[in-house]
Amino acid sequence: MFFKRHIKARLIDLLNDFRIVYLTGPRQAGKSTLVREIAKEQGMGYYTLDDAALAASAESDPQGLLASLPKPLVLDEFQMAPNLIGAIKMASDTANGQKGIFLLTGSSDIFRSAQVQESLPGHMARIELYPLSHVERHEGHLNTIDWLINGTFEHTQLKPLDRKELGDLLIEGGYPEAIAKSPRSRSIWFASYIEGRLLKDFETMHHAKGDYHTKLSALIRNLAGMTGNLIKYANIANDLSQDDKTVKRYIEILELMFIIRRLHPYVRNSAKRAVVGMPKLHFVDTGLACHLLGLKKSDTLHTSQFFGGLVENFVFCELLKHATWSEEDVNFYHFRDTARHELDLVIERSDGTVVGVEVKASMTVKPEDFSGLSIFADYAKDKFSHGVLFYSGDKVLPFRINDRIFHALPISSLM
């Protein structure tokens, strides 16, 4: 089934403004389908470095290969031949102002990898494509990031989500191929994805040595059980009887491969955010996380100890996807103060103002559920714009807490 991707218009705009555009994101998110469509419409040549002969030529003579290919062109799965970067930079340097020469795709964020020493500053725009959002699946157009930033929430009634429906959303995930399959076939697809994509790509792109397969397999299953929780590298290493430096390095690589996403803690001093406090873990797809945890029955998923973290993960993933095509660029953080008061998600706008987000899996909401938002508002002070709480009920509801108005929003509003 074909799905319209809302990021397409932004990609075309970037091709009109930059010489090189790099579309990155997880394997099987739909990058190849999207760039083939754009290549056809824009009159670009399409080549994939999954082609062994093309990859071998790129390895042997990157400048010669690039000179032989007609431009403008798409180079799909570009992470398979990072040695092409120098040749692409040279071609870009001599482009005489021409835009949209190269559209690159990659399933690993190679320009943020320590293995790639050369970047393309001023030449390239980078954009991410994630698995399908529910707005895309249902042909909707509302961008939830823009809606949340606007802060105007009508007191309306939406669709409630019972625990089975919520379980279905978590188990299905958003990979285009997986969502169309039966539960049994989807499980086989995820197993194949882990063995044939995740583990294979890990070895190919990051030159893993030794018994990395056993260590990585144990690690990703451990991480799946940590969705929505803080990452303590030493604790993970102890649980798995592995070296903590290896655990941290593997987690960093999994993030570059778009399997997981770490959220740094929000502090008012932005320079300290990457070095103060512990990051929070989310999977890029809840379907993959559920598969790793062996959670296959939506009607009993709510009894799992992982249910609350997976619901929080789901809300974050939907917002992350919407952020790729929202009107305004935003950054995501979590919040935890010295007294261990926590807030699930902080959305920071380009002007530094913030929107607080809490997530509850329940169908009801109480004033005390807003305590984390209230404490965060006091901490953020004049940077605080407003706060919302997503829950599985059916009504948009205002709550006044300590002279501030917060809103409870149905999770179904994300769809």
Secondary structure, DSSP 8 states (H G I E B T S, - for coil): -----TTHHHHHHHHHH-SEEEEE--TTSSHHHHHHHHHHHHT-EEEETTSHHHHHHHHH-HHHHHHHS-SSEEEETGGG-GGGHHHHHHHHHTSTT----EEEEESS-GGGSTT-----TTTEEEEE--S--HHHHTT----HHHHHHH------B-----HHHHHHHHHH-S-HHHHTS-HHHHHHHHHHIIIIIIIHHHHHHH---SSHHHHHHHHHHHHHTTTTSB--HHHHHHHHT--HHHHHHHHHHHHHTTSEEEE-B--SSGGGTTTSS--EEEES-HHHHHHHHT---TTTGGGSTTHHHHHHHHHHHHHHHHHTSSSS--EEEEEE-TT--EEEEEEE-TTS-EEEEEE--SS---GGGGHHHHHHHHHHGGGEEEEEEEESSSB-EEEEETTEEEEEEEGGGG-
